[in-house]
Amino acid sequence: MEGNSASRNSSFTGTVKRNEKQNWATSPSGALYHFGTSGFSVAVATGLTHPLDVLKVRLQMQLIGQRGPLIGMGPLFVQVLKNEGPKSLYLGLTPALTRSLLYGGLRLGLYEPSKYACDWAFDSTNILVKIASGAFAGGISTALTNPVEVLKVRLQMNSDMRQRGPIAELRKIVSKEGIGALWKGVGPATARAAALTASQLATYDESKRILMKWTPLEEGFYLHLTSSTIAGLVSTLITAPIDMVKTRLMLQRERAGNYKNGFHCAYQVLRTEGPRGLYKGGFAIFARLGPQTTITFILCEQLRKLVGLNAI
């Protein structure tokens, strides 16, 4: 890991030194550490915040196609515990962790190589380049792992104790809806992941640069904590409506309406449920995404330091 002064100089210029070999590209072990630390960090954060993700999905499926008072996250939490038991808060955990290792490793892991490629091509790593690099990394990652996400949200909505197994649910989806059902919602999911990664990583990266330039903060825990908190807030505001559309499309065979695509779903939600409908589960999204972002970046930075990689 570079020293604080070197990190500050690199942050001020906003460019990557192309004459220095990036440590994720020096050897197979460097690449393994680079993607491995990313995937492990996201998986730990996902496991810790999974109950909030279950509540978020349930909240997003309220009053489909109609307006009316929405139940809050607190009452829903009590309702789920009372009717389904504590274990229901961990429905879909296995595919969630599997997806986190793959999707998280690719999503965070591809950001730096993408940014480095842009610097090589355009001699710049400004905020637009960071946004584009994040969007590319997120979009590619979720397109590859969409089947696991479909499986996860189906299990999270399934309170039947006999149908909780991921293998049984996977067979059920393929047999009844065809293998193409595993890519339901891939458009909004890709858009959401691109927006999430772009807003999350670009905001985190740029927040670090600005904070190191204008405050006494240096590379370390407090800088990572502050930057990741800002990134969590920004990414929630940007991705909440896309996340809701993605959830509706992935679940529409079992519970939601007949949506043709992501745009049609968003239009129908606005028409029948109002603008507020696009932010159903919004507080739950922030309650999950905020801590998840913070845990992911702090843990990832510490693991990268441990294995000798540069800070993000």
C-alpha positions in Angstrom: 0.0 0.0 0.0 1.3 3.4 -0.8 2.2 5.9 1.9 -0.1 8.7 2.9 1.8 11.4 1.0 1.9 9.3 -2.2 -1.8 8.6 -1.8 -2.5 12.3 -1.4 -0.4 13.2 -4.5 -2.2 10.6 -6.6 -5.6 11.8 -5.3 -4.9 15.4 -6.1 -3.9 14.7 -9.7 -6.8 12.4 -10.3 -4.8 10.2 -12.6 -3.2 6.7 -12.4 0.5 6.5 -12.9 0.6 4.3 -16.0 4.3 3.6 -15.8 3.8 1.8 -12.5 2.5 -1.7 -12.9 -0.8 -2.1 -11.0 -0.5 -4.7 -8.3 -3.7 -6.5 -9.4 -2.0 -7.1 -12.8 1.5 -8.2 -11.6 0.7 -11.9 -11.1 -2.2 -14.4 -10.9 -2.0 -14.2 -7.1 -2.3 -10.4 -7.3 -5.5 -10.8 -9.4 -6.8 -13.5 -7.1 -6.3 -11.2 -4.0 -7.8 -8.3 -5.9 -11.1 -10.0 -6.8 -11.1 -12.2 -3.7 -11.0 -9.4 -1.2 -13.8 -7.6 -3.1 -16.1 -10.7 -3.2 -15.4 -11.6 0.4 -16.1 -8.1 1.6 -19.4 -7.9 -0.2 -20.4 -11.4 1.1 -19.7 -10.5 4.7 -21.7 -7.2 4.3 -24.5 -9.1 2.6 -24.7 -11.7 5.3 -24.9 -9.1 8.1 -27.6 -7.1 6.3 -29.6 -9.9 4.7 -32.7 -9.5 7.1 -33.1 -6.0 5.9 -33.0 -7.2 2.3 -35.8 -9.6 3.0 -37.9 -6.8 4.5 -37.1 -4.5 1.5 -38.4 -7.1 -1.0 -41.6 -7.6 1.1 -42.1 -3.8 1.3 -41.6 -3.4 -2.5 -44.4 -6.0 -3.1 -47.1 -4.1 -1.2 -50.4 -2.9 -2.8 -49.4 -3.9 -6.3 -51.4 -1.9 -8.8 -53.2 0.2 -6.2 -52.7 3.2 -3.9 -53.2 3.1 -0.2 -51.4 3.3 3.2 -48.2 1.3 3.2 -47.0 -0.7 6.1 -43.6 0.5 7.6 -40.5 -1.5 8.1 -41.0 -1.8 11.9 -44.5 -3.2 11.7 -43.5 -5.5 8.9 -40.6 -6.8 10.9 -42.9 -7.7 13.8 -45.4 -9.2 11.4 -42.8 -11.5 9.8 -41.4 -12.6 13.1 -44.9 -13.4 14.5 -46.3 -15.2 11.4 -43.2 -16.9 10.0 -40.5 -16.9 12.7 -37.0 -15.5 12.9 -35.6 -17.9 10.3 -37.8 -16.2 7.6 -35.5 -13.2 7.8 -32.8 -15.4 6.3 -34.8 -16.7 3.3 -32.6 -16.7 0.2 -29.4 -16.4 2.2 -27.5 -19.2 0.3 -28.1 -17.7 -3.2 -27.5 -14.2 -1.7 -24.0 -15.2 -0.4 -23.2 -17.1 -3.6 -24.1 -14.1 -5.7 -22.2 -11.7 -3.4 -19.0 -13.7 -3.9 -19.3 -13.7 -7.7 -21.1 -10.4 -8.3 -19.3 -8.5 -5.6 -15.9 -9.8 -6.7 -16.6 -8.8 -10.3 -18.4 -5.5 -9.5 -15.6 -4.1 -7.2 -12.8 -6.0 -8.9 -13.5 -4.7 -12.4 -13.7 -1.0 -11.3 -10.0 -0.4 -11.0 -9.0 -2.2 -14.3 -11.7 -0.2 -16.1 -10.5 3.0 -14.6 -6.9 2.2 -15.5 -7.9 1.4 -19.1 -9.7 4.7 -19.3 -6.6 6.5 -18.0 -4.5 4.7 -20.5 -6.8 5.6 -23.4 -7.9 9.2 -22.4 -5.1 10.3 -20.0 -7.7 11.0 -17.3 -9.5 9.5 -14.3 -11.9 12.4 -13.6 -15.4 11.9 -12.1 -17.0 11.0 -15.5 -14.4 8.3 -16.1 -15.1 6.9 -12.6 -18.8 6.9 -13.3 -18.3 5.1 -16.6 -15.9 2.6 -15.1 -18.4 1.8 -12.3 -21.3 1.5 -14.7 -19.4 -0.9 -16.9 -18.2 -3.1 -13.9 -21.7 -3.2 -12.4 -23.5 -3.9 -15.6 -21.3 -6.8 -16.7 -21.3 -8.3 -13.3 -25.1 -8.4 -12.8 -25.8 -9.7 -16.3 -23.6 -12.7 -15.5 -25.1 -13.4 -12.1 -28.8 -12.5 -12.7 -30.1 -16.2 -12.3 -28.8 -16.2 -8.7 -30.6 -12.9 -8.0 -33.9 -14.2 -9.4 -33.5 -17.3 -7.2 -32.8 -15.1 -4.1 -35.8 -12.8 -4.4 -38.1 -15.8 -5.2 -37.0 -17.5 -1.9 -37.3 -14.2 0.0 -41.0 -14.0 -0.9 -41.6 -17.7 -0.1 -42.9 -18.2 3.4 -43.7 -21.9 2.8 -41.3 -23.9 4.9 -41.3 -26.8 2.5 -40.2 -24.7 -0.5 -37.2 -22.9 1.0 -34.4 -25.0 -0.6 -32.6 -23.1 -3.4 -32.2 -26.2 -5.5 -35.9 -27.1 -5.3 -36.8 -23.5 -6.1 -34.4 -23.5 -9.1 -36.0 -26.6 -10.5 -39.5 -25.2 -9.9 -38.6 -22.0 -11.9 -37.0 -23.9 -14.8 -39.8 -26.5 -15.1 -42.7 -24.1 -14.9 -41.4 -21.0 -16.6 -38.4 -22.2 -18.6 -34.7 -21.4 -18.3 -35.3 -17.9 -19.7 -37.1 -17.0 -16.4 -33.7 -17.0 -14.7 -33.0 -13.8 -16.7 -36.3 -12.1 -15.8 -35.6 -8.5 -14.9 -32.1 -8.6 -16.3 -32.6 -5.2 -18.0 -33.5 -3.3 -14.8 -31.1 -5.4 -12.8 -28.3 -4.4 -15.1 -29.4 -0.8 -15.1 -29.6 -0.8 -11.3 -26.2 -2.5 -10.9 -24.6 0.0 -13.3 -26.2 2.9 -11.5 -25.4 1.4 -8.1 -21.7 0.7 -8.9 -21.3 4.0 -10.7 -22.8 6.0 -7.9 -21.3 4.0 -5.1 -17.7 3.6 -6.3 -17.4 6.9 -8.1 -18.8 8.7 -5.0 -16.6 6.7 -2.6 -13.5 7.3 -4.8 -14.2 11.0 -5.3 -15.2 11.6 -1.7 -11.9 10.2 -0.6 -10.0 12.5 -3.0 -11.9 15.6 -1.9 -11.7 14.8 1.8 -8.0 14.1 1.6 -7.5 17.4 -0.2 -9.6 19.6 2.0 -9.6 18.0 5.4 -7.0 16.6 7.7 -8.2 13.0 7.0 -5.6 10.6 5.6 -5.9 7.1 4.2 -7.3 5.0 7.0 -10.4 4.0 8.9 -12.1 7.4 9.5 -11.6 8.4 5.8 -13.1 5.1 4.7 -16.0 5.4 7.1 -16.9 8.9 6.0 -16.5 8.2 2.3 -18.5 5.0 2.4 -21.4 6.6 4.4 -21.6 9.3 1.7 -21.5 6.7 -1.0 -24.3 4.7 0.7 -26.6 7.7 0.8 -26.0 8.8 -2.8 -26.4 5.2 -4.2 -29.7 4.7 -2.3 -31.3 7.8 -3.7 -30.3 6.9 -7.2 -31.1 3.2 -7.3 -34.2 2.8 -5.2 -36.7 3.2 -8.1 -34.7 0.9 -10.3 -34.4 -1.7 -7.5 -38.2 -1.7 -7.1 -38.8 -2.3 -10.8 -36.3 -5.1 -10.8 -38.0 -6.8 -7.9 -41.4 -6.6 -9.5 -40.2 -8.1 -12.8 -38.4 -10.9 -11.1 -41.5 -11.8 -9.0 -44.2 -11.1 -11.5 -44.9 -14.8 -12.4 -45.9 -15.5 -8.8 -47.2 -12.3 -7.4 -46.9 -9.1 -9.4 -48.8 -7.8 -12.5 -48.2 -8.4 -16.1 -45.3 -6.1 -17.0 -43.8 -6.2 -20.4 -40.5 -4.7 -19.5 -38.8 -2.3 -17.1 -40.2 0.9 -18.7 -43.7 -0.6 -18.8 -43.4 -1.6 -15.1 -42.2 1.9 -14.0 -45.1 3.5 -16.0 -47.7 1.2 -14.5 -46.4 1.8 -11.0 -46.5 5.6 -11.5 -50.0 5.4 -13.1 -51.6 3.1 -10.5 -49.6 3.6 -7.3 -48.2 7.1 -7.8 -44.6 8.5 -7.6 -44.3 7.2 -4.0 -44.7 3.7 -5.4 -41.3 3.9 -7.0 -39.8 4.4 -3.5 -41.6 1.6 -1.8 -39.1 0.0 0.6 -36.9 3.0 0.2 -36.0 3.3 3.9 -35.3 -0.4 4.1 -33.0 0.0 1.0 -31.0 2.7 2.8 -31.1 0.9 6.1 -29.5 -2.1 4.3 -27.4 -0.4 1.6 -26.0 2.3 3.9 -24.4 -0.2 6.4 -23.6 -2.7 3.6 -21.7 0.0 1.7 -19.8 1.0 4.9 -19.0 -2.5 5.9 -18.0 -3.5 2.3 -15.5 -0.6 1.8 -14.0 -0.6 5.3 -13.5 -4.4 5.2 -12.2 -4.4 1.6 -9.7 -1.6 2.3 -8.4 -3.4 5.4 -8.1 -6.7 3.5 -6.3 -5.0 0.6 -3.9 -3.5 3.1 -3.3 -6.9 4.7 -2.5 -8.6 1.4 -0.4 -5.7 0.1 -2.8 -4.1 -2.4 -3.2 -0.4 -2.9 -6.2 1.4 -1.5 -9.2 1.7 -3.8 
